[in-house]
């Protein structure tokens, strides 16, 4: 049974920050030891302990070379890591099949010298989040939504991160004073109904720390929905424990948006993590980023979306890569994203198709970028195009006395004009797998349709 806000507050004592917790308290973590030998580490009993994974993250070039000796002839990454820190969980490193940019997992977590490409149109904060921050740690851009930066810590630092300016520079979590300032602002702005908890990655926080954040936000009467943005089910699925799920249930409705980018990330461990969350009543969505050389093939996104739906995760957004410094080598042309969306339409259920969006620079917010399916219009008909390229004349509502469509000019496309004039209802592509199948199954019906 899903808990209500009142039952959540009655079923558990009011959570508080741990004794001695201070503003920006670092999360618990062991000092980074020498890089683990992944296969040997898997045999150990602590591999499934998320704290062990956090404490044994790969942070230095030396650790990276220990794990991947074939990189010894690569450029020294020390200066690059000094600018854009590196952290990779042993689990996520174990998904790398080849220590080369051709491997999508490698490319998403191992620093590359291309990160230093810096054309003038890039920015450290292209979304201008700092300009929409009325109180520290709270971004209020849209009328009914706000985003809380609960931590600057991630278990794995994505090389395409939109907050690369702060990722890993100082691993810290939100303190009580700042959290109360945020709650006070939300209370004074009852138009905000939906609060996204982001970072960093909120699920790297200790369960009791995260509960303080959830409980504080849930006390605000106008806050109806809590959302958590996280890549933990992808890079640290061991973190999704029964205890964490039980805590989340106390603050429903809680939604989680995951961040799977490639089918190779859909492992058994990630599937089990998502199943635990879904079984706890947490609706799951996924936000992918379109990355050149990683997932910019239509078939790759198709496989990803199919796999996500099987895991009870609905594809939500496919983001164009942001204009942020350090990620230019990942950016594709917008036309590539449109091409992928064209490919998905008709091949996947609408349930499995994300929305392709650009998070516009200068704080413009999310803008959908969609293929165009309206070809032309007349007073009597709108010509639509389906995923196969078929053109269909859709009649507008009947209006007595509405004049007929004009006769075609010398420059008119005869086929399309016939549709706008109501003289034909459909133009099919010459090569259509579906039409061929229909002709084989129902030749009489197809013949009569073709003669219309």
Secondary structure, 3 states (H helix, E strand, C coil): CCCCHHHHHHHCCCCCCCCCCCCCCCCCCCCCCCCCCHHHHHHCCCCCCHHHHHHCCECCHHHHHHHCHHHHHCCCCHHHHHHCCCCECHHHHCCCCCCCCCCHHHHHHCCCHHHHCCCCCCECCCCCHHHHCCECCEECCCCCEEEEECECCCCCCCCCCCCCCCCCCCCCECCHHHHHHHHHHHHHCCCCCEEEEECCCHHHCCHHHHHHHHHHHHCCCCCCEEEEECCHHHHCHHHCCHHHHHHHHCCCCEEEEECCCCHHHCCHHHHHHHHHHHHCCCEEEEEEEECCCCCCCHHHHHHHHHHHHHCCCEEEEEEECCCECCCHHHCCCHHHHHHHHHHHECCECHHHCCEEEEEECCCCEEEECCCCCEEEECCCEEEEECCCCCEEEEECCCCCCCCCCCCCCCCCCHHHHHHHCCCCCEECCCCCHHHHHHHHHCHHHHHHHHCC
